Amino acid sequence: MKTFDVPVHYRSPLITAIKNQRRKEDKLKKDFSPTILDIGSLEVILARHFGFCYGVENAIEIAFRAVTENPGKRIFLLSEMIHNPQVNADLIAEGVQFIMDTYGRQLISWDELSSDDIVIIPAFGTTLEIEELLKEKHIEPTKYDTTCPFVEKVWNRSEKIGKEGYTIVVHGKPRHEETRATFSHSKAHTPTVVVKDMEQAQRLAQYITGREKPEHFYEEFEGQYSKGFNVATDLGRIGVVNQTTMLASDTQGIADYLKQVMIAHFQLDDTSVKERFADTRDTLCYATNDNQTAVSGMLEQKADIALVIGGYNSSNTSHLVELCEEKLPTYFINHEQCLVDQEQIRHYDLHERKEKVTAGFLPAGRPLKVLITSGASCPDALVERVVERLSQLTGNAEKLVEVKDQLEGRS
């Protein structure tokens, strides 16, 4: 497996030791049971898979290489490279400037860029329109392109089935960088529409079956369909791809639902279904899948609370939060200082879309059992610091040192 040159302060001796041990014991990655750390009166239950994925490490290596290789030059990122505040802050500290925010709002005018500038493409990729704009300014967009290979896989699959005459249905958040990029690449080859959830997929089905008037589509899906989209002709053959950080089960559910709609409406059998519906299961990201499945395995353990660590605007992290919330009190935090003291925790509420402080978050009973996972853009060092903070708050700091010595000595 390829290794990347990632800044050492993102690494964690404790988490590296745990992950290495699990890899030795489970080379085929079929065991999704968690790792349990016995830290005195604290029991930490770590998900089998969490933290930096292949695409994120690749992006970090390329971005910091761009800084190293271009002393004295202005270096820009199109937008946040990944949705992690620490990594983006580190790049800003190196002098990197952001051209747009995470929603595509302009922070620096394109007119300010020149051919001498360096522009880094974020891990989410970018639109064909922005690539063309950079080329017009004689800035080569592929020189420091950190686009995740699994995002590119979705683009390639969309292009292939688009050329075969299928319309692409993208399951994703319409304003997310990756969805905007995938939409741009897909619509270059075929009619494309974005659905954000099952509810929108069910609404789309009304247009597929003709139960809803075509003219209503353009208002209902405003900003989510390609130019020239024809409801009457473009929904007869479809394929579903996804923003890779969505819940894999949600994407599969939407694909299965729309497949059944096509089968029923066009009266298809097993041999003819592919005439109307393309098989795109291979576009689901392995890391997203593994992290979500690992959370399901972790949730089989009895616990008091769950902590999910990551950037508040991270899509893949928010879905891990949603999974945990179904089973027990869950707190979405972005660093160890969110654990204010034994009584208070500062965390992000997905439903109210704001950070809040909750009192009495630590149950009185002991041993305290805490589930912990993190998003794909969260450094392992941050997970270790959260474990350390928990140990301090529960009076188990010395016991954690013993656990670390034992694990790191075994790796």
Secondary structure, DSSP 8 states (H G I E B T S, - for coil): -------GGG--HHHHHHHHHHHHH-TT------EEEEETTEEEEE-SS-S--HHHHHHHHHHHHHHHH-TTS-EEESS-SSS-HHHHHHHHHTT-EESB-TTS-BSS-GGG--TT-EEEB-TT---HHHHHHHHHTT--TTTTB---HHHHHHHHHHHHHHHTT-EEEEES-TTSHHHHHHHHHHHTTS-EEEE-SHHHHHHHHHHHTTSS-HHHHHHHTTTSB-TT--HHHHTSSEEEEE-TTS-HHHHHHHHHHHHHHHHHHHT--TTTGGGTEE--GGGS-HHHHHHHHHHHHHTTS--SEEEEES-TT-HHHHHHHHHHHTTS-EEEESSGGGB-SSSEEEEEETTTTEEEEEES-S-SSSSEEEEEEE-TTS-HHHHHHHHHHHHHHTT-HHHHHHHHHHHHHH-
